[in-house]
């Protein structure tokens, strides 16, 4: 009894530590936002997408009881706190601001600016980046007439984006571009591959689900098949959701992802581990996880823009799969080595599975309450 008691004490300690060191309501990576510019004759529109998890230092929850509504109201009344837009070096004044919450946790601010016919260059200073968490990255891209004019990654150190405007909004006598009051360094292009890798590496819920699947795999062949089913399934819904063909609100997707972790962990303990059944369950839950992956693209504004979505989507998906395969290879190697030890199947597989289920249950309750 004493070894078993030590085992369960270790399990309970692990649960407490993991619960304290992982995000409560969401396990998606922090530190990304999107800034999309849309150019049309006479008007430039900036669409800024922020996640509430990145705003707590700027807007302390204690001061904003109805958080999304109160913060949205403030941002709608103070667009100058967010952006400075200069057209040929001249500061443009906002003509219209509209704030909304397209889904749980997201705040979207649309700001319109006048665009003279002679405009040749637009610079955007994302001045609010200093108020966001250290290391925050903002994906800035500009589109006009169905084409992407430019894209780059903004940070608090490199917070100015610039783009040359198309001839459709210029006159034949456009003046020379005036110097800006802020200089922009060489723009860093957006790496959607790196975004995909970071999303899976810091996506604790997806990794925990993957660990639960691999925990009962007894061979490399079985593990490869399970990972394939998961990959194919989430690739389908990731593509459909990113292209805005299928969309479910995060308040449903996030609890469903947590529920999938609970189920697989419990099945590891009480199920018969039949491969056909496990493959079907993996595929079904993979569809749900794909919708969660797509939320990362919506957070940077790509989910609402048809412009240039195919290539970013492919790079993002490739980054996801690369990160997932690297993690799975290491994890599987460790698990297959541990399987050779006496008692691992009988004692440690159930113990780890219960830890996984309890953490999934913790996220499930937290996400349902926060949603």
Protein Blocks (a to p, Z undefined) as FASTA:
>chain_A
ZZmmmmmmmmmmmmmmmmmmpcfkbccdehiacddddddehiacddddddfklmmmmmgf
klmmblmlmmmmmmmmmmmlmpccdeehiacddfbdcdddfbghiacddddddddfklcb
dcdddfklmmpcehiacdddddeehiafbdcdddfklmcccddddfklccfkbccddddf
bdcdddddddfklmmmmmmmmmmklmmmmmmmmmmpcbfklmmmmmmmmmmmmmmmmmmm
mnomaccdfklmmmmmmmmmmmmmmmmmmmnoiaklmmmmmmmmmmmmmmmmmmmmmmno
pmmpcghklmmmmmmmmmmmmmmmmmmmmmmmmmmmmmmpghklmmmmmmmmmmmmmmmm
mmmmmmmmmZZ
